[in-house]
Amino acid sequence: YYILTTDASIQTTVQDDATPYAPVQRFTTKSYSHGIYDLNGAFIATFTTTVKGYYFYPSQEAEIVSVTGAYSNQAISGLSYRVEYNGNTATVNITLNGATIGSLGYKISTDGVISQL
């Protein structure tokens, strides 16, 4: 069994997709760095994710459009991930040799704040 912890949020950016005299749809990005440890507390890897989404305040819309990830400092091989999207949320399933060992959840609100669930 493995434990996922979030070490720190590392960056946030916001980009306007603006058209003059029209409501603004905004895109936002937030990156996280997660530590993966086994149940004995031994470090396994660092998993960095970048979550991208858009929000449109006038109509209260928000959606996560992509989550990408990368492993670094791996102490073992066989780590991968897969992402499931559901509107304003996304779940990243962390796998080891094809078996799910944990998951991470993200959400974007209608004011553009991306947070970890």
SEBABA-52963 format. One record per residue: residue number from 0; x, y, z of N, C-alpha, C in turn. Coordinates in steps of 0.001 Angstrom, whole numbers, plus 500000, padded with zeros to 6 digits. Example, Ala and Ser with C-alpha at 12.3 -4.5 7.8 and 13.67 -1.06 7.14 Angstrom:
<recs>
<rec num="0" n_u="513190" n_v="494310" n_w="507800" ca_u="512300" ca_v="495500" ca_w="507800" c_u="513200" c_v="496700" c_w="507800"/>
<rec num="1" n_u="512850" n_v="497750" n_w="507080" ca_u="513670" ca_v="498940" ca_w="507140" c_u="512900" c_v="500030" c_w="507870"/>
</recs>
This chain:
<recs>
<rec num="0" n_u="500833" n_v="498809" n_w="500000" ca_u="500000" ca_v="500000" ca_w="500000" c_u="500871" c_v="501245" c_w="500000"/>
<rec num="1" n_u="500334" n_v="502313" n_w="499418" ca_u="501102" ca_v="503536" ca_w="499265" c_u="500271" c_v="504718" c_w="499730"/>
<rec num="2" n_u="500948" n_v="505780" n_w="500098" ca_u="500295" ca_v="506988" ca_w="500581" c_u="500711" c_v="508144" c_w="499690"/>
<rec num="3" n_u="499741" n_v="508957" n_w="499264" ca_u="500028" ca_v="510149" ca_w="498481" c_u="499885" c_v="511357" c_w="499385"/>
<rec num="4" n_u="500857" n_v="512243" n_w="499352" ca_u="500755" ca_v="513488" ca_w="500096" c_u="501024" c_v="514644" c_w="499156"/>
<rec num="5" n_u="500439" n_v="515780" n_w="499441" ca_u="500705" ca_v="516973" ca_w="498651" c_u="501762" c_v="517780" c_w="499372"/>
<rec num="6" n_u="502892" n_v="517972" n_w="498702" ca_u="503974" ca_v="518737" ca_w="499307" c_u="503686" c_v="520226" c_w="499261"/>
<rec num="7" n_u="503306" n_v="520734" n_w="498093" ca_u="503038" ca_v="522171" ca_w="497975" c_u="502454" c_v="522481" c_w="496610"/>
<rec num="8" n_u="501639" n_v="523519" n_w="496559" ca_u="501200" ca_v="524059" ca_w="495287" c_u="502346" c_v="524911" c_w="494768"/>
<rec num="9" n_u="502700" n_v="524773" n_w="493486" ca_u="503895" ca_v="525472" ca_w="493042" c_u="503668" c_v="526631" c_w="492089"/>
<rec num="10" n_u="502520" n_v="526725" n_w="491434" ca_u="502289" ca_v="527902" ca_w="490606" c_u="500837" c_v="527995" c_w="490172"/>
<rec num="11" n_u="500419" n_v="529213" n_w="489884" ca_u="499084" ca_v="529462" ca_w="489354" c_u="499188" c_v="530548" c_w="488293"/>
<rec num="12" n_u="498548" n_v="530353" n_w="487159" ca_u="498502" ca_v="531387" ca_w="486128" c_u="497075" c_v="531520" c_w="485629"/>
<rec num="13" n_u="496715" n_v="532712" n_w="485187" ca_u="495392" ca_v="532970" ca_w="484620" c_u="495593" c_v="533680" c_w="483296"/>
<rec num="14" n_u="494852" n_v="533240" n_w="482269" ca_u="494943" ca_v="533855" ca_w="480948" c_u="493543" c_v="534198" c_w="480481"/>
<rec num="15" n_u="493347" n_v="535440" n_w="480053" ca_u="492053" ca_v="535861" ca_w="479517" c_u="491976" c_v="535539" c_w="478033"/>
<rec num="16" n_u="490830" n_v="535033" n_w="477620" ca_u="490525" ca_v="534853" ca_w="476215" c_u="489493" c_v="535925" c_w="475888"/>
<rec num="17" n_u="489961" n_v="537163" n_w="475769" ca_u="489066" ca_v="538313" ca_w="475738" c_u="488738" c_v="538765" c_w="474320"/>
<rec num="18" n_u="487486" n_v="539083" n_w="474116" ca_u="487015" ca_v="539732" ca_w="472909" c_u="486377" c_v="541036" c_w="473366"/>
<rec num="19" n_u="486728" n_v="542171" n_w="472734" ca_u="486158" ca_v="543443" ca_w="473192" c_u="484638" c_v="543409" c_w="473232"/>
<rec num="20" n_u="484069" n_v="543933" n_w="474296" ca_u="482630" ca_v="544069" ca_w="474493" c_u="481899" c_v="542735" c_w="474590"/>
<rec num="21" n_u="482597" n_v="541690" n_w="474918" ca_u="481970" ca_v="540377" ca_w="475093" c_u="482351" c_v="539843" c_w="476466"/>
<rec num="22" n_u="481525" n_v="538975" n_w="477023" ca_u="481900" ca_v="538351" ca_w="478290" c_u="483214" c_v="537586" c_w="478120"/>
<rec num="23" n_u="483987" n_v="537521" n_w="479175" ca_u="485319" ca_v="536941" ca_w="479102" c_u="485324" c_v="535506" c_w="479632"/>
<rec num="24" n_u="485813" n_v="534606" n_w="478802" ca_u="486077" ca_v="533240" ca_w="479230" c_u="487553" c_v="533212" c_w="479614"/>
<rec num="25" n_u="487845" n_v="532739" n_w="480814" ca_u="489216" ca_v="532756" ca_w="481293" c_u="489734" c_v="531339" c_w="481454"/>
<rec num="26" n_u="491009" n_v="531187" n_w="481128" ca_u="491694" ca_v="529920" ca_w="481322" c_u="492654" c_v="530074" c_w="482482"/>
<rec num="27" n_u="492779" n_v="529029" n_w="483257" ca_u="493655" ca_v="529073" ca_w="484412" c_u="494411" c_v="527750" c_w="484529"/>
<rec num="28" n_u="495581" n_v="527821" n_w="485123" ca_u="496443" ca_v="526655" ca_w="485293" c_u="497000" c_v="526667" c_w="486706"/>
<rec num="29" n_u="497060" n_v="525486" n_w="487299" ca_u="497686" ca_v="525370" ca_w="488615" c_u="498475" c_v="524068" c_w="488654"/>
<rec num="30" n_u="499675" n_v="524139" n_w="489207" ca_u="500530" ca_v="522962" ca_w="489311" c_u="500709" c_v="522564" c_w="490767"/>
<rec num="31" n_u="500832" n_v="521263" n_w="490977" ca_u="501019" ca_v="520709" ca_w="492315" c_u="502193" c_v="519745" c_w="492298"/>
<rec num="32" n_u="502839" n_v="519599" n_w="493423" ca_u="503878" ca_v="518596" ca_w="493599" c_u="503432" c_v="517661" c_w="494713"/>
<rec num="33" n_u="503340" n_v="516370" n_w="494408" ca_u="502854" ca_v="515376" ca_w="495353" c_u="503969" c_v="514384" c_w="495677"/>
<rec num="34" n_u="504136" n_v="514073" n_w="496931" ca_u="505060" ca_v="513025" ca_w="497328" c_u="504322" c_v="511707" c_w="497425"/>
<rec num="35" n_u="504944" n_v="510641" n_w="496961" ca_u="504367" ca_v="509301" ca_w="497074" c_u="505269" c_v="508503" c_w="498004"/>
<rec num="36" n_u="504660" n_v="507913" n_w="499035" ca_u="505387" ca_v="507175" ca_w="500059" c_u="504717" c_v="505825" c_w="500278"/>
<rec num="37" n_u="505476" n_v="504834" n_w="500704" ca_u="504838" ca_v="503579" ca_w="501075" c_u="504316" c_v="503692" c_w="502508"/>
<rec num="38" n_u="503641" n_v="502665" n_w="502991" ca_u="503032" ca_v="502728" ca_w="504327" c_u="504057" c_v="502838" c_w="505445"/>
<rec num="39" n_u="505297" n_v="502492" n_w="505164" ca_u="506360" ca_v="502631" ca_w="506166" c_u="507004" c_v="504003" c_w="506133"/>
<rec num="40" n_u="506532" n_v="504875" n_w="505246" ca_u="507057" ca_v="506228" ca_w="505156" c_u="508243" c_v="506370" c_w="504221"/>
<rec num="41" n_u="508601" n_v="505304" n_w="503512" ca_u="509722" ca_v="505379" ca_w="502574" c_u="509290" c_v="506114" c_w="501305"/>
<rec num="42" n_u="510121" n_v="507035" n_w="500880" ca_u="509837" ca_v="507822" ca_w="499682" c_u="509874" c_v="506941" c_w="498439"/>
<rec num="43" n_u="508857" n_v="507112" n_w="497564" ca_u="508771" ca_v="506345" ca_w="496323" c_u="509053" c_v="507238" c_w="495110"/>
<rec num="44" n_u="508408" n_v="508417" n_w="495064" ca_u="508589" ca_v="509316" ca_w="493922" c_u="507924" c_v="510655" c_w="494200"/>
<rec num="45" n_u="508256" n_v="511629" n_w="493391" ca_u="507541" ca_v="512900" ca_w="493350" c_u="506704" c_v="512898" c_w="492080"/>
<rec num="46" n_u="505451" n_v="513294" n_w="492210" ca_u="504535" ca_v="513349" ca_w="491074" c_u="504039" c_v="514777" c_w="490947"/>
<rec num="47" n_u="504399" n_v="515439" n_w="489860" ca_u="503994" ca_v="516823" ca_w="489631" c_u="502861" c_v="516840" c_w="488617"/>
<rec num="48" n_u="501773" n_v="517530" n_w="488960" ca_u="500626" ca_v="517625" ca_w="488063" c_u="500389" c_v="519073" c_w="487668"/>
<rec num="49" n_u="499864" n_v="519249" n_w="486466" ca_u="499436" ca_v="520563" ca_w="485993" c_u="497979" c_v="520428" c_w="485576"/>
<rec num="50" n_u="497125" n_v="521218" n_w="486221" ca_u="495680" ca_v="521181" ca_w="485991" c_u="495296" c_v="522440" c_w="485215"/>
<rec num="51" n_u="494606" n_v="522253" n_w="484089" ca_u="494174" ca_v="523383" ca_w="483270" c_u="492657" c_v="523362" c_w="483155"/>
<rec num="52" n_u="492072" n_v="524543" n_w="483212" ca_u="490632" ca_v="524638" ca_w="483081" c_u="490200" c_v="526017" c_w="482636"/>
<rec num="53" n_u="488923" n_v="526143" n_w="482384" ca_u="488376" ca_v="527448" ca_w="482049" c_u="487189" c_v="527733" c_w="482958"/>
<rec num="54" n_u="486893" n_v="529014" n_w="483081" ca_u="485699" ca_v="529413" ca_w="483824" c_u="485090" c_v="530615" c_w="483129"/>
<rec num="55" n_u="483784" n_v="530713" n_w="483251" ca_u="483007" ca_v="531765" ca_w="482615" c_u="482000" c_v="532234" c_w="483650"/>
<rec num="56" n_u="482356" n_v="533275" n_w="484371" ca_u="481585" ca_v="533691" ca_w="485535" c_u="480119" c_v="534044" c_w="485242"/>
<rec num="57" n_u="479820" n_v="534789" n_w="484148" ca_u="478408" ca_v="535182" ca_w="483960" c_u="477430" c_v="534014" c_w="483931"/>
<rec num="58" n_u="477841" n_v="532889" n_w="483352" ca_u="476911" ca_v="531753" ca_w="483273" c_u="477258" c_v="530658" c_w="484286"/>
<rec num="59" n_u="478174" n_v="530952" n_w="485213" ca_u="478536" ca_v="530004" ca_w="486272" c_u="479041" c_v="528673" c_w="485705"/>
<rec num="60" n_u="479867" n_v="528744" n_w="484663" ca_u="480445" ca_v="527544" ca_w="484059" c_u="481904" c_v="527409" c_w="484455"/>
<rec num="61" n_u="482352" n_v="526181" n_w="484598" ca_u="483766" ca_v="525889" ca_w="484823" c_u="484010" c_v="524444" c_w="484421"/>
<rec num="62" n_u="485176" n_v="524191" n_w="483852" ca_u="485493" ca_v="522839" ca_w="483428" c_u="486998" c_v="522620" c_w="483449"/>
<rec num="63" n_u="487408" n_v="521463" n_w="483939" ca_u="488804" ca_v="521059" ca_w="483836" c_u="488966" c_v="520420" c_w="482468"/>
<rec num="64" n_u="489924" n_v="520923" n_w="481690" ca_u="490108" ca_v="520423" ca_w="480332" c_u="491329" c_v="519527" c_w="480181"/>
<rec num="65" n_u="492284" n_v="519620" n_w="481106" ca_u="493418" ca_v="518693" ca_w="481034" c_u="494143" c_v="518615" c_w="482372"/>
<rec num="66" n_u="494676" n_v="517449" n_w="482629" ca_u="495579" ca_v="517218" ca_w="483754" c_u="496736" c_v="516403" c_w="483206"/>
<rec num="67" n_u="497935" n_v="516937" n_w="483339" ca_u="499117" ca_v="516200" ca_w="482916" c_u="500000" c_v="515970" c_w="484134"/>
<rec num="68" n_u="500779" n_v="514919" n_w="484091" ca_u="501624" ca_v="514588" ca_w="485223" c_u="502986" c_v="514089" c_w="484791"/>
<rec num="69" n_u="503938" n_v="514177" n_w="485715" ca_u="505287" ca_v="513671" ca_w="485461" c_u="505879" c_v="513195" c_w="486777"/>
<rec num="70" n_u="506544" n_v="512054" n_w="486718" ca_u="507240" ca_v="511509" ca_w="487889" c_u="508697" c_v="511948" c_w="487865"/>
<rec num="71" n_u="509255" n_v="512159" n_w="489037" ca_u="510684" ca_v="512434" ca_w="489168" c_u="511189" c_v="511772" c_w="490441"/>
<rec num="72" n_u="512482" n_v="511618" n_w="490535" ca_u="513125" ca_v="511022" ca_w="491717" c_u="512539" c_v="509655" c_w="492064"/>
<rec num="73" n_u="512231" n_v="508853" n_w="491058" ca_u="511585" ca_v="507559" ca_w="491290" c_u="512541" c_v="506573" c_w="491961"/>
<rec num="74" n_u="512059" n_v="505968" n_w="493044" ca_u="512820" ca_v="504925" ca_w="493727" c_u="512450" c_v="503542" c_w="493197"/>
<rec num="75" n_u="511317" n_v="503457" n_w="492471" ca_u="510879" ca_v="502192" ca_w="491861" c_u="510393" c_v="502478" c_w="490452"/>
<rec num="76" n_u="510327" n_v="501458" n_w="489626" ca_u="509820" ca_v="501629" ca_w="488265" c_u="508396" c_v="501085" c_w="488196"/>
<rec num="77" n_u="507721" n_v="501351" n_w="487088" ca_u="506372" ca_v="500832" ca_w="486887" c_u="505268" c_v="501806" c_w="487239"/>
<rec num="78" n_u="505610" n_v="503042" n_w="487609" ca_u="504586" ca_v="504030" ca_w="487948" c_u="504006" c_v="504654" c_w="486683"/>
<rec num="79" n_u="502696" n_v="504840" n_w="486667" ca_u="502013" ca_v="505553" ca_w="485593" c_u="500759" c_v="506193" c_w="486187"/>
<rec num="80" n_u="499952" n_v="506815" n_w="485343" ca_u="498706" ca_v="507430" ca_w="485822" c_u="497694" c_v="507476" c_w="484695"/>
<rec num="81" n_u="496426" n_v="507632" n_w="485073" ca_u="495359" ca_v="507855" ca_w="484104" c_u="494399" c_v="508879" c_w="484706"/>
<rec num="82" n_u="493759" n_v="509643" n_w="483836" ca_u="492897" ca_v="510746" ca_w="484281" c_u="491462" c_v="510489" c_w="483853"/>
<rec num="83" n_u="490529" n_v="510758" n_w="484761" ca_u="489095" ca_v="510704" ca_w="484468" c_u="488529" c_v="512106" c_w="484679"/>
<rec num="84" n_u="487822" n_v="512612" n_w="483670" ca_u="487247" ca_v="513964" ca_w="483720" c_u="485741" c_v="513875" c_w="483936"/>
<rec num="85" n_u="485226" n_v="514831" n_w="484729" ca_u="483794" ca_v="514903" ca_w="484971" c_u="483409" c_v="516368" c_w="485174"/>
<rec num="86" n_u="483359" n_v="517124" n_w="484084" ca_u="482978" ca_v="518534" ca_w="484167" c_u="483998" c_v="519365" c_w="484914"/>
<rec num="87" n_u="483604" n_v="519859" n_w="486082" ca_u="484503" ca_v="520734" ca_w="486840" c_u="485428" c_v="519961" c_w="487793"/>
<rec num="88" n_u="485448" n_v="518640" n_w="487690" ca_u="486356" ca_v="517838" ca_w="488511" c_u="487139" c_v="516864" c_w="487628"/>
<rec num="89" n_u="488261" n_v="516425" n_w="488171" ca_u="489070" ca_v="515401" ca_w="487508" c_u="489710" c_v="514543" c_w="488589"/>
<rec num="90" n_u="489857" n_v="513254" n_w="488288" ca_u="490505" ca_v="512320" ca_w="489197" c_u="491706" c_v="511718" c_w="488482"/>
<rec num="91" n_u="492862" n_v="511760" n_w="489156" ca_u="494075" ca_v="511144" ca_w="488632" c_u="494306" c_v="509868" c_w="489429"/>
<rec num="92" n_u="494306" n_v="508745" n_w="488742" ca_u="494570" ca_v="507463" ca_w="489385" c_u="496039" c_v="507111" c_w="489196"/>
<rec num="93" n_u="496746" n_v="506949" n_w="490302" ca_u="498159" ca_v="506588" ca_w="490291" c_u="498248" c_v="505070" c_w="490239"/>
<rec num="94" n_u="499029" n_v="504549" n_w="489282" ca_u="499124" ca_v="503104" ca_w="489145" c_u="500573" c_v="502644" c_w="489245"/>
<rec num="95" n_u="500731" n_v="501445" n_w="489742" ca_u="502022" ca_v="500776" ca_w="489818" c_u="501865" c_v="499422" c_w="489135"/>
<rec num="96" n_u="502570" n_v="499253" n_w="488029" ca_u="502458" ca_v="498023" ca_w="487230" c_u="501004" c_v="497694" c_w="486895"/>
<rec num="97" n_u="500210" n_v="498730" n_w="486589" ca_u="498827" ca_v="498555" ca_w="486174" c_u="497796" c_v="498539" c_w="487287"/>
<rec num="98" n_u="498233" n_v="498416" n_w="488539" ca_u="497298" ca_v="498390" ca_w="489675" c_u="497210" c_v="499778" c_w="490306"/>
<rec num="99" n_u="495992" n_v="500231" n_w="490582" ca_u="495805" ca_v="501540" ca_w="491206" c_u="496282" c_v="501503" c_w="492650"/>
<rec num="100" n_u="497152" n_v="502451" n_w="493000" ca_u="497679" ca_v="502526" ca_w="494374" c_u="497217" c_v="503784" c_w="495099"/>
<rec num="101" n_u="496511" n_v="504660" n_w="494398" ca_u="496015" ca_v="505884" ca_w="495027" c_u="495396" c_v="506785" c_w="493989"/>
<rec num="102" n_u="494779" n_v="507856" n_w="494451" ca_u="494174" ca_v="508801" ca_w="493519" c_u="494261" c_v="510214" c_w="494076"/>
<rec num="103" n_u="494194" n_v="511161" n_w="493171" ca_u="494202" ca_v="512579" ca_w="493485" c_u="493007" c_v="513213" c_w="492799"/>
<rec num="104" n_u="492343" n_v="514144" n_w="493463" ca_u="491193" ca_v="514804" ca_w="492875" c_u="491406" c_v="516298" c_w="492792"/>
<rec num="105" n_u="490874" n_v="516901" n_w="491739" ca_u="490973" ca_v="518345" ca_w="491538" c_u="489613" c_v="518890" c_w="491145"/>
<rec num="106" n_u="489399" n_v="520175" n_w="491465" ca_u="488133" ca_v="520833" ca_w="491152" c_u="488421" c_v="522269" c_w="490745"/>
<rec num="107" n_u="487651" n_v="522776" n_w="489773" ca_u="487711" ca_v="524190" ca_w="489427" c_u="486357" c_v="524806" c_w="489743"/>
<rec num="108" n_u="486381" n_v="525944" n_w="490408" ca_u="485130" ca_v="526631" ca_w="490747" c_u="484801" c_v="527672" c_w="489695"/>
<rec num="109" n_u="483617" n_v="528230" n_w="489764" ca_u="483183" ca_v="529197" ca_w="488759" c_u="483901" c_v="530533" c_w="488862"/>
<rec num="110" n_u="484707" n_v="530732" n_w="489909" ca_u="485544" ca_v="531935" ca_w="489974" c_u="486986" c_v="531630" c_w="489569"/>
<rec num="111" n_u="487238" n_v="530413" n_w="489050" ca_u="488534" ca_v="530062" ca_w="488505" c_u="489535" c_v="529472" c_w="489472"/>
<rec num="112" n_u="489131" n_v="529232" n_w="490697" ca_u="490059" ca_v="528659" ca_w="491676" c_u="490139" c_v="527154" c_w="491463"/>
<rec num="113" n_u="491351" n_v="526666" n_w="491208" ca_u="491585" ca_v="525226" ca_w="491099" c_u="492077" c_v="524745" c_w="492457"/>
<rec num="114" n_u="491438" n_v="523697" n_w="492975" ca_u="491823" ca_v="523189" ca_w="494281" c_u="491909" c_v="521673" c_w="494247"/>
<rec num="115" n_u="492609" n_v="521154" n_w="495223" ca_u="492722" ca_v="519709" ca_w="495360" c_u="491592" c_v="519228" c_w="496259"/>
<rec num="116" n_u="490969" n_v="518124" n_w="495875" ca_u="489877" ca_v="517553" ca_w="496678" c_u="490441" c_v="516631" c_w="497740"/>
</recs>
